[in-house]
């Protein structure tokens, strides 16, 4: 659930931001991220969460699935921005060269590192 929601949200953010993005989200930290991309991320994450719930793969209500999807999107973007902040502070473009063109392994995990505890807490509090 976590991986699907975060990955669908990231993909939606990329495509919506690339095609419709005009308003910077945090230009000093991550200049290519846009508010439109953030909206795409939230919508994509909520959609993924409710589709998973509708298939009986997440034993929570539709409303809780949607809430978790939105929260994971916001936490994931927070993790991505935090990692971008760390890279900017260190004066580097990529966290490593392990995955060329992707900013390093941390770029693949930053959203998940912030969203995972949020999912755990959300499931404990909401179910």
C-alpha positions as CSV (number, residue, x, y, z in Angstrom):
1,X,0.0,0.0,0.0
2,X,2.7,2.5,1.0
3,X,4.9,1.9,-2.1
4,X,1.9,2.0,-4.5
5,X,0.5,5.2,-3.0
6,X,3.8,7.0,-2.9
7,X,4.9,5.8,-6.4
8,X,1.6,6.7,-8.0
9,X,1.7,10.1,-6.3
10,X,5.2,10.8,-7.4
11,X,4.4,9.8,-11.0
12,X,1.3,12.0,-11.0
13,X,3.3,14.9,-9.6
14,X,5.9,14.5,-12.3
15,X,3.4,14.4,-15.2
16,X,1.0,17.1,-13.9
17,X,3.9,19.4,-12.9
18,X,5.7,18.9,-16.2
19,X,2.5,19.6,-18.3
20,X,0.7,22.2,-16.2
21,X,3.2,23.4,-13.6
22,X,3.6,27.2,-13.5
23,X,3.7,28.1,-9.8
24,X,6.9,27.1,-7.9
25,X,6.3,25.2,-4.7
26,X,9.7,25.8,-3.0
27,X,11.9,27.5,-5.5
28,X,14.9,28.0,-3.2
29,X,14.9,24.3,-2.2
30,X,13.7,22.5,-5.3
31,X,13.1,24.9,-8.2
32,X,11.4,22.4,-10.5
33,X,8.6,21.4,-8.1
34,X,5.3,23.2,-8.6
35,X,2.1,23.7,-6.7
36,X,0.3,22.0,-9.7
37,X,2.6,19.0,-9.2
38,X,1.8,18.9,-5.5
39,X,-1.9,18.8,-6.4
40,X,-1.3,16.0,-8.9
41,X,0.6,14.1,-6.2
42,X,-2.2,14.4,-3.7
43,X,-4.9,13.4,-6.3
44,X,-2.8,10.5,-7.6
45,X,-2.1,9.2,-4.1
46,X,-5.7,9.5,-3.0
47,X,-6.8,7.7,-6.2
48,X,-4.3,4.9,-5.6
49,X,-5.4,4.5,-2.0
50,X,-9.1,4.3,-2.7
51,X,-8.5,1.9,-5.6
52,X,-6.5,-0.4,-3.3
53,X,-9.2,-0.1,-0.6
54,X,-12.0,-0.8,-3.2
55,X,-10.3,-4.1,-4.1
56,X,-10.4,-5.2,-0.5
57,X,-6.7,-5.0,0.0
58,X,-6.8,-2.4,2.8
59,X,-9.3,-3.2,5.6
60,X,-10.4,0.4,6.3
61,X,-13.3,2.6,5.1
62,X,-13.2,4.5,1.9
63,X,-12.9,7.8,3.8
64,X,-9.9,6.6,5.9
65,X,-8.2,5.2,2.7
66,X,-8.6,8.7,1.1
67,X,-7.4,10.4,4.2
68,X,-4.3,8.1,4.3
69,X,-3.6,8.7,0.6
70,X,-3.7,12.5,1.1
71,X,-1.5,12.3,4.2
72,X,1.0,10.0,2.6
73,X,1.2,12.4,-0.4
74,X,2.0,15.4,1.8
75,X,4.5,13.4,3.9
76,X,6.2,12.1,0.8
77,X,6.6,15.6,-0.6
78,X,7.9,16.8,2.7
79,X,10.5,14.0,2.6
80,X,11.5,14.9,-0.9
81,X,11.8,18.6,0.0
82,X,13.8,17.8,3.1
83,X,16.2,15.7,1.0
84,X,16.5,18.5,-1.6
85,X,17.3,20.9,1.3
86,X,20.1,18.6,2.6
87,X,21.6,18.4,-0.9
88,X,21.4,22.2,-1.4
89,X,23.0,22.7,2.0
90,X,25.8,20.3,1.1
91,X,26.2,22.0,-2.3
92,X,25.6,18.8,-4.3
93,X,23.2,17.9,-7.1
94,X,22.9,14.2,-6.4
95,X,23.1,12.3,-3.2
96,X,25.1,9.6,-4.9
97,X,26.0,8.2,-8.3
98,X,24.5,4.8,-7.6
99,X,21.5,5.3,-9.8
100,X,22.6,7.7,-12.6
101,X,20.1,10.4,-13.5
102,X,18.0,9.8,-10.4
103,X,19.9,11.8,-7.8
104,X,21.0,8.7,-6.0
105,X,19.4,6.1,-3.8
106,X,18.2,8.7,-1.3
107,X,16.0,10.3,-4.0
108,X,14.3,6.9,-4.5
109,X,13.6,6.6,-0.8
110,X,13.1,10.1,0.6
111,X,9.3,10.1,0.2
112,X,9.0,6.6,1.7
113,X,11.1,7.5,4.7
114,X,8.7,10.3,5.7
115,X,5.5,8.5,4.6
116,X,6.1,5.2,6.3
117,X,5.9,6.4,9.9
118,X,2.8,8.5,8.9
119,X,1.1,5.4,7.6
120,X,1.9,3.4,10.8
121,X,0.6,6.2,13.0
122,X,-2.4,6.8,10.8
123,X,-3.4,3.1,10.9
124,X,-3.0,3.0,14.7
125,X,-5.0,6.2,15.3
126,X,-7.7,5.8,12.6
127,X,-8.5,2.1,12.9
